[in-house]
Amino acid sequence: MNSLAADDQWNSETELALNADRVTRASETFIGGWGDDPTDCGPTQPGGARLRINIRQAEIENVICKFGAIAREADGWRVAADCSKPGKRWKSDVKIEVSADRPYLVEQW
């Protein structure tokens, strides 16, 4: 979300970006737990929200997509991902857009 390289390197660029005073609004990130309505994220949901996204992967039900390169675009992000579910694996090019503080995922195979 801070336009840093997708690595675990701590350098001056990383330190400056992570210590900046600027707050990231919900509409500027896709990281979090997402659902169709607030009850999808309630305590009755096993593991929390229906769709869970962190900087390394997205997970929904039995599908996990591990992220490769993440590129910011004018209206969202483009993410290269290796996806899998029991018995199946595939590569995916995913477009993530956030509108009205909600993500919209458009997966291209």
Buried (B, 14 or more C-beta within 10 A) or exposed (E): EEEBEEEEEEEEEBEEEEEEEEEEEEEEBBBBBBBEEEEBBEEEEEEBBBBBBEEEBBBBEEEBBEBEEBEEEEEBBBBBBBBBEEEEEEEBEBBBBBEEEEBBBEBEE
